[in-house]
Amino acid sequence: MKRLRLAALIALTAPAALADDVTETLQSAIEAYETGDVKHALEAIDYNGLSGIGR
């Protein structure tokens, strides 16, 4: 029973951790873009594989 609870906890928290990574990456890219650092903004998105979303 403890293993089932642990598995459920991991399954429920993993998507949140991934979403946090995506949110942080996008926020970093936006901040770089707003300060005029377009190269860094594009690199942040491309480095984390976000540029391929939806393809």
PyMOL Python script that loads the backbone (N, CA, C, O; Angstrom):
from pymol import cmd

cmd.read_pdbstr("""\
ATOM      1  N   MET A   1       0.820  -1.196   0.000  1.00  0.00           N
ATOM      2  CA  MET A   1       0.000   0.000   0.000  1.00  0.00           C
ATOM      3  C   MET A   1       0.866   1.264   0.000  1.00  0.00           C
ATOM      4  O   MET A   1       0.522   2.260  -0.637  1.00  0.00           O
ATOM      5  N   LYS A   2       1.996   1.214   0.723  1.00  0.00           N
ATOM      6  CA  LYS A   2       2.884   2.378   0.759  1.00  0.00           C
ATOM      7  C   LYS A   2       3.465   2.664  -0.618  1.00  0.00           C
ATOM      8  O   LYS A   2       3.647   3.821  -0.997  1.00  0.00           O
ATOM      9  N   ARG A   3       3.753   1.605  -1.361  1.00  0.00           N
ATOM     10  CA  ARG A   3       4.303   1.794  -2.707  1.00  0.00           C
ATOM     11  C   ARG A   3       3.282   2.451  -3.621  1.00  0.00           C
ATOM     12  O   ARG A   3       3.629   3.302  -4.440  1.00  0.00           O
ATOM     13  N   LEU A   4       2.044   2.062  -3.482  1.00  0.00           N
ATOM     14  CA  LEU A   4       0.986   2.657  -4.295  1.00  0.00           C
ATOM     15  C   LEU A   4       0.845   4.145  -3.983  1.00  0.00           C
ATOM     16  O   LEU A   4       0.692   4.964  -4.888  1.00  0.00           O
ATOM     17  N   ARG A   5       0.896   4.482  -2.718  1.00  0.00           N
ATOM     18  CA  ARG A   5       0.801   5.892  -2.325  1.00  0.00           C
ATOM     19  C   ARG A   5       1.984   6.688  -2.873  1.00  0.00           C
ATOM     20  O   ARG A   5       1.820   7.803  -3.368  1.00  0.00           O
ATOM     21  N   LEU A   6       3.169   6.103  -2.778  1.00  0.00           N
ATOM     22  CA  LEU A   6       4.360   6.772  -3.292  1.00  0.00           C
ATOM     23  C   LEU A   6       4.262   6.960  -4.805  1.00  0.00           C
ATOM     24  O   LEU A   6       4.588   8.027  -5.325  1.00  0.00           O
ATOM     25  N   ALA A   7       3.817   5.931  -5.501  1.00  0.00           N
ATOM     26  CA  ALA A   7       3.663   6.020  -6.954  1.00  0.00           C
ATOM     27  C   ALA A   7       2.641   7.094  -7.329  1.00  0.00           C
ATOM     28  O   ALA A   7       2.851   7.850  -8.278  1.00  0.00           O
ATOM     29  N   ALA A   8       1.551   7.159  -6.593  1.00  0.00           N
ATOM     30  CA  ALA A   8       0.528   8.171  -6.859  1.00  0.00           C
ATOM     31  C   ALA A   8       1.069   9.572  -6.607  1.00  0.00           C
ATOM     32  O   ALA A   8       0.796  10.496  -7.372  1.00  0.00           O
ATOM     33  N   LEU A   9       1.832   9.726  -5.539  1.00  0.00           N
ATOM     34  CA  LEU A   9       2.420  11.026  -5.228  1.00  0.00           C
ATOM     35  C   LEU A   9       3.378  11.474  -6.323  1.00  0.00           C
ATOM     36  O   LEU A   9       3.352  12.632  -6.742  1.00  0.00           O
ATOM     37  N   ILE A  10       4.215  10.569  -6.781  1.00  0.00           N
ATOM     38  CA  ILE A  10       5.158  10.889  -7.853  1.00  0.00           C
ATOM     39  C   ILE A  10       4.412  11.244  -9.136  1.00  0.00           C
ATOM     40  O   ILE A  10       4.757  12.211  -9.815  1.00  0.00           O
ATOM     41  N   ALA A  11       3.403  10.466  -9.458  1.00  0.00           N
ATOM     42  CA  ALA A  11       2.635  10.706 -10.683  1.00  0.00           C
ATOM     43  C   ALA A  11       1.926  12.059 -10.653  1.00  0.00           C
ATOM     44  O   ALA A  11       1.769  12.706 -11.688  1.00  0.00           O
ATOM     45  N   LEU A  12       1.507  12.473  -9.488  1.00  0.00           N
ATOM     46  CA  LEU A  12       0.787  13.742  -9.383  1.00  0.00           C
ATOM     47  C   LEU A  12       1.709  14.951  -9.338  1.00  0.00           C
ATOM     48  O   LEU A  12       1.313  16.042  -9.747  1.00  0.00           O
ATOM     49  N   THR A  13       2.923  14.777  -8.851  1.00  0.00           N
ATOM     50  CA  THR A  13       3.823  15.919  -8.735  1.00  0.00           C
ATOM     51  C   THR A  13       4.728  16.098  -9.948  1.00  0.00           C
ATOM     52  O   THR A  13       5.230  17.200 -10.170  1.00  0.00           O
ATOM     53  N   ALA A  14       4.948  15.070 -10.727  1.00  0.00           N
ATOM     54  CA  ALA A  14       5.841  15.169 -11.885  1.00  0.00           C
ATOM     55  C   ALA A  14       5.370  16.208 -12.907  1.00  0.00           C
ATOM     56  O   ALA A  14       6.188  17.005 -13.366  1.00  0.00           O
ATOM     57  N   PRO A  15       4.087  16.234 -13.282  1.00  0.00           N
ATOM     58  CA  PRO A  15       3.652  17.250 -14.251  1.00  0.00           C
ATOM     59  C   PRO A  15       3.844  18.678 -13.736  1.00  0.00           C
ATOM     60  O   PRO A  15       4.152  19.582 -14.513  1.00  0.00           O
ATOM     61  N   ALA A  16       3.665  18.880 -12.446  1.00  0.00           N
ATOM     62  CA  ALA A  16       3.854  20.213 -11.878  1.00  0.00           C
ATOM     63  C   ALA A  16       5.309  20.645 -11.990  1.00  0.00           C
ATOM     64  O   ALA A  16       5.593  21.805 -12.285  1.00  0.00           O
ATOM     65  N   ALA A  17       6.220  19.729 -11.758  1.00  0.00           N
ATOM     66  CA  ALA A  17       7.644  20.048 -11.868  1.00  0.00           C
ATOM     67  C   ALA A  17       7.999  20.398 -13.308  1.00  0.00           C
ATOM     68  O   ALA A  17       8.761  21.333 -13.549  1.00  0.00           O
ATOM     69  N   LEU A  18       7.460  19.665 -14.249  1.00  0.00           N
ATOM     70  CA  LEU A  18       7.711  19.958 -15.663  1.00  0.00           C
ATOM     71  C   LEU A  18       7.133  21.315 -16.036  1.00  0.00           C
ATOM     72  O   LEU A  18       7.779  22.094 -16.737  1.00  0.00           O
ATOM     73  N   ALA A  19       5.932  21.600 -15.576  1.00  0.00           N
ATOM     74  CA  ALA A  19       5.308  22.886 -15.869  1.00  0.00           C
ATOM     75  C   ALA A  19       6.139  24.029 -15.306  1.00  0.00           C
ATOM     76  O   ALA A  19       6.262  25.076 -15.941  1.00  0.00           O
ATOM     77  N   ASP A  20       6.714  23.838 -14.113  1.00  0.00           N
ATOM     78  CA  ASP A  20       7.560  24.873 -13.530  1.00  0.00           C
ATOM     79  C   ASP A  20       8.774  25.140 -14.404  1.00  0.00           C
ATOM     80  O   ASP A  20       9.155  26.295 -14.591  1.00  0.00           O
ATOM     81  N   ASP A  21       9.389  24.094 -14.942  1.00  0.00           N
ATOM     82  CA  ASP A  21      10.542  24.269 -15.825  1.00  0.00           C
ATOM     83  C   ASP A  21      10.165  25.055 -17.071  1.00  0.00           C
ATOM     84  O   ASP A  21      10.900  25.944 -17.499  1.00  0.00           O
ATOM     85  N   VAL A  22       9.033  24.730 -17.641  1.00  0.00           N
ATOM     86  CA  VAL A  22       8.578  25.426 -18.847  1.00  0.00           C
ATOM     87  C   VAL A  22       8.275  26.885 -18.521  1.00  0.00           C
ATOM     88  O   VAL A  22       8.656  27.786 -19.267  1.00  0.00           O
ATOM     89  N   THR A  23       7.593  27.109 -17.413  1.00  0.00           N
ATOM     90  CA  THR A  23       7.256  28.472 -17.008  1.00  0.00           C
ATOM     91  C   THR A  23       8.510  29.301 -16.770  1.00  0.00           C
ATOM     92  O   THR A  23       8.592  30.447 -17.211  1.00  0.00           O
ATOM     93  N   GLU A  24       9.483  28.726 -16.077  1.00  0.00           N
ATOM     94  CA  GLU A  24      10.732  29.446 -15.808  1.00  0.00           C
ATOM     95  C   GLU A  24      11.485  29.762 -17.099  1.00  0.00           C
ATOM     96  O   GLU A  24      12.034  30.853 -17.252  1.00  0.00           O
ATOM     97  N   THR A  25      11.507  28.810 -18.019  1.00  0.00           N
ATOM     98  CA  THR A  25      12.195  29.027 -19.291  1.00  0.00           C
ATOM     99  C   THR A  25      11.527  30.134 -20.088  1.00  0.00           C
ATOM    100  O   THR A  25      12.200  31.014 -20.625  1.00  0.00           O
ATOM    101  N   LEU A  26      10.215  30.091 -20.163  1.00  0.00           N
ATOM    102  CA  LEU A  26       9.493  31.122 -20.908  1.00  0.00           C
ATOM    103  C   LEU A  26       9.654  32.492 -20.260  1.00  0.00           C
ATOM    104  O   LEU A  26       9.822  33.495 -20.954  1.00  0.00           O
ATOM    105  N   GLN A  27       9.602  32.534 -18.933  1.00  0.00           N
ATOM    106  CA  GLN A  27       9.770  33.809 -18.234  1.00  0.00           C
ATOM    107  C   GLN A  27      11.158  34.384 -18.481  1.00  0.00           C
ATOM    108  O   GLN A  27      11.309  35.586 -18.698  1.00  0.00           O
ATOM    109  N   SER A  28      12.164  33.528 -18.448  1.00  0.00           N
ATOM    110  CA  SER A  28      13.535  33.963 -18.718  1.00  0.00           C
ATOM    111  C   SER A  28      13.657  34.508 -20.137  1.00  0.00           C
ATOM    112  O   SER A  28      14.294  35.537 -20.361  1.00  0.00           O
ATOM    113  N   ALA A  29      13.052  33.820 -21.081  1.00  0.00           N
ATOM    114  CA  ALA A  29      13.092  34.265 -22.473  1.00  0.00           C
ATOM    115  C   ALA A  29      12.374  35.605 -22.639  1.00  0.00           C
ATOM    116  O   ALA A  29      12.850  36.477 -23.366  1.00  0.00           O
ATOM    117  N   ILE A  30      11.253  35.769 -21.982  1.00  0.00           N
ATOM    118  CA  ILE A  30      10.504  37.030 -22.061  1.00  0.00           C
ATOM    119  C   ILE A  30      11.315  38.175 -21.472  1.00  0.00           C
ATOM    120  O   ILE A  30      11.380  39.260 -22.050  1.00  0.00           O
ATOM    121  N   GLU A  31      11.937  37.928 -20.312  1.00  0.00           N
ATOM    122  CA  GLU A  31      12.745  38.975 -19.684  1.00  0.00           C
ATOM    123  C   GLU A  31      13.921  39.369 -20.575  1.00  0.00           C
ATOM    124  O   GLU A  31      14.227  40.553 -20.714  1.00  0.00           O
ATOM    125  N   ALA A  32      14.570  38.391 -21.171  1.00  0.00           N
ATOM    126  CA  ALA A  32      15.687  38.682 -22.074  1.00  0.00           C
ATOM    127  C   ALA A  32      15.197  39.485 -23.276  1.00  0.00           C
ATOM    128  O   ALA A  32      15.845  40.446 -23.690  1.00  0.00           O
ATOM    129  N   TYR A  33      14.070  39.095 -23.827  1.00  0.00           N
ATOM    130  CA  TYR A  33      13.511  39.797 -24.989  1.00  0.00           C
ATOM    131  C   TYR A  33      13.159  41.240 -24.641  1.00  0.00           C
ATOM    132  O   TYR A  33      13.429  42.156 -25.418  1.00  0.00           O
ATOM    133  N   GLU A  34      12.557  41.434 -23.476  1.00  0.00           N
ATOM    134  CA  GLU A  34      12.145  42.778 -23.071  1.00  0.00           C
ATOM    135  C   GLU A  34      13.334  43.705 -22.835  1.00  0.00           C
ATOM    136  O   GLU A  34      13.206  44.922 -22.965  1.00  0.00           O
ATOM    137  N   THR A  35      14.491  43.137 -22.489  1.00  0.00           N
ATOM    138  CA  THR A  35      15.690  43.963 -22.288  1.00  0.00           C
ATOM    139  C   THR A  35      16.487  44.115 -23.575  1.00  0.00           C
ATOM    140  O   THR A  35      17.552  44.732 -23.580  1.00  0.00           O
ATOM    141  N   GLY A  36      15.976  43.556 -24.664  1.00  0.00           N
ATOM    142  CA  GLY A  36      16.629  43.700 -25.956  1.00  0.00           C
ATOM    143  C   GLY A  36      17.595  42.585 -26.311  1.00  0.00           C
ATOM    144  O   GLY A  36      18.250  42.639 -27.352  1.00  0.00           O
ATOM    145  N   ASP A  37      17.691  41.581 -25.464  1.00  0.00           N
ATOM    146  CA  ASP A  37      18.611  40.467 -25.717  1.00  0.00           C
ATOM    147  C   ASP A  37      17.869  39.356 -26.461  1.00  0.00           C
ATOM    148  O   ASP A  37      17.577  38.298 -25.903  1.00  0.00           O
ATOM    149  N   VAL A  38      17.577  39.621 -27.719  1.00  0.00           N
ATOM    150  CA  VAL A  38      16.801  38.683 -28.529  1.00  0.00           C
ATOM    151  C   VAL A  38      17.545  37.365 -28.708  1.00  0.00           C
ATOM    152  O   VAL A  38      16.935  36.296 -28.684  1.00  0.00           O
ATOM    153  N   LYS A  39      18.858  37.441 -28.888  1.00  0.00           N
ATOM    154  CA  LYS A  39      19.651  36.226 -29.072  1.00  0.00           C
ATOM    155  C   LYS A  39      19.495  35.293 -27.869  1.00  0.00           C
ATOM    156  O   LYS A  39      19.274  34.093 -28.035  1.00  0.00           O
ATOM    157  N   HIS A  40      19.610  35.843 -26.666  1.00  0.00           N
ATOM    158  CA  HIS A  40      19.462  35.014 -25.460  1.00  0.00           C
ATOM    159  C   HIS A  40      18.041  34.461 -25.350  1.00  0.00           C
ATOM    160  O   HIS A  40      17.847  33.311 -24.957  1.00  0.00           O
ATOM    161  N   ALA A  41      17.065  35.270 -25.692  1.00  0.00           N
ATOM    162  CA  ALA A  41      15.672  34.825 -25.622  1.00  0.00           C
ATOM    163  C   ALA A  41      15.447  33.623 -26.535  1.00  0.00           C
ATOM    164  O   ALA A  41      14.832  32.635 -26.136  1.00  0.00           O
ATOM    165  N   LEU A  42      15.950  33.718 -27.758  1.00  0.00           N
ATOM    166  CA  LEU A  42      15.790  32.610 -28.703  1.00  0.00           C
ATOM    167  C   LEU A  42      16.585  31.382 -28.269  1.00  0.00           C
ATOM    168  O   LEU A  42      16.124  30.252 -28.430  1.00  0.00           O
ATOM    169  N   GLU A  43      17.773  31.604 -27.720  1.00  0.00           N
ATOM    170  CA  GLU A  43      18.581  30.483 -27.240  1.00  0.00           C
ATOM    171  C   GLU A  43      17.902  29.781 -26.070  1.00  0.00           C
ATOM    172  O   GLU A  43      17.936  28.554 -25.982  1.00  0.00           O
ATOM    173  N   ALA A  44      17.287  30.541 -25.175  1.00  0.00           N
ATOM    174  CA  ALA A  44      16.607  29.947 -24.024  1.00  0.00           C
ATOM    175  C   ALA A  44      15.477  29.038 -24.484  1.00  0.00           C
ATOM    176  O   ALA A  44      15.294  27.941 -23.957  1.00  0.00           O
ATOM    177  N   ILE A  45      14.738  29.495 -25.450  1.00  0.00           N
ATOM    178  CA  ILE A  45      13.626  28.691 -25.956  1.00  0.00           C
ATOM    179  C   ILE A  45      14.142  27.469 -26.706  1.00  0.00           C
ATOM    180  O   ILE A  45      13.649  26.360 -26.499  1.00  0.00           O
ATOM    181  N   ASP A  46      15.125  27.666 -27.569  1.00  0.00           N
ATOM    182  CA  ASP A  46      15.649  26.558 -28.361  1.00  0.00           C
ATOM    183  C   ASP A  46      16.397  25.549 -27.503  1.00  0.00           C
ATOM    184  O   ASP A  46      16.266  24.344 -27.716  1.00  0.00           O
ATOM    185  N   TYR A  47      17.173  26.016 -26.546  1.00  0.00           N
ATOM    186  CA  TYR A  47      17.963  25.134 -25.691  1.00  0.00           C
ATOM    187  C   TYR A  47      17.076  24.153 -24.937  1.00  0.00           C
ATOM    188  O   TYR A  47      17.439  22.989 -24.768  1.00  0.00           O
ATOM    189  N   ASN A  48      15.944  24.605 -24.494  1.00  0.00           N
ATOM    190  CA  ASN A  48      15.060  23.760 -23.710  1.00  0.00           C
ATOM    191  C   ASN A  48      14.064  22.988 -24.563  1.00  0.00           C
ATOM    192  O   ASN A  48      13.161  22.341 -24.033  1.00  0.00           O
ATOM    193  N   GLY A  49      14.221  23.052 -25.861  1.00  0.00           N
ATOM    194  CA  GLY A  49      13.371  22.274 -26.746  1.00  0.00           C
ATOM    195  C   GLY A  49      11.967  22.816 -26.900  1.00  0.00           C
ATOM    196  O   GLY A  49      11.092  22.129 -27.427  1.00  0.00           O
ATOM    197  N   LEU A  50      11.739  24.033 -26.451  1.00  0.00           N
ATOM    198  CA  LEU A  50      10.391  24.581 -26.523  1.00  0.00           C
ATOM    199  C   LEU A  50      10.035  25.053 -27.921  1.00  0.00           C
ATOM    200  O   LEU A  50       8.856  25.189 -28.246  1.00  0.00           O
ATOM    201  N   SER A  51      11.040  25.305 -28.753  1.00  0.00           N
ATOM    202  CA  SER A  51      10.750  25.803 -30.095  1.00  0.00           C
ATOM    203  C   SER A  51      10.075  24.754 -30.962  1.00  0.00           C
ATOM    204  O   SER A  51       9.498  25.092 -31.995  1.00  0.00           O
ATOM    205  N   GLY A  52      10.132  23.499 -30.570  1.00  0.00           N
ATOM    206  CA  GLY A  52       9.526  22.429 -31.346  1.00  0.00           C
ATOM    207  C   GLY A  52       8.140  22.031 -30.875  1.00  0.00           C
ATOM    208  O   GLY A  52       7.548  21.099 -31.419  1.00  0.00           O
ATOM    209  N   ILE A  53       7.614  22.717 -29.880  1.00  0.00           N
ATOM    210  CA  ILE A  53       6.287  22.375 -29.363  1.00  0.00           C
ATOM    211  C   ILE A  53       5.245  22.613 -30.442  1.00  0.00           C
ATOM    212  O   ILE A  53       5.226  23.668 -31.075  1.00  0.00           O
ATOM    213  N   GLY A  54       4.392  21.644 -30.646  1.00  0.00           N
ATOM    214  CA  GLY A  54       3.310  21.772 -31.603  1.00  0.00           C
ATOM    215  C   GLY A  54       3.676  21.403 -33.025  1.00  0.00           C
ATOM    216  O   GLY A  54       2.850  21.525 -33.929  1.00  0.00           O
ATOM    217  N   ARG A  55       4.896  20.955 -33.237  1.00  0.00           N
ATOM    218  CA  ARG A  55       5.307  20.583 -34.595  1.00  0.00           C
ATOM    219  C   ARG A  55       5.020  19.144 -34.848  1.00  0.00           C
ATOM    220  O   ARG A  55       5.296  18.642 -35.938  1.00  0.00           O
TER     221      ARG A  55
END
""", "prot")
cmd.dss("prot")
cmd.show_as("cartoon", "prot")
cmd.util.cbc("prot")
cmd.orient("prot")
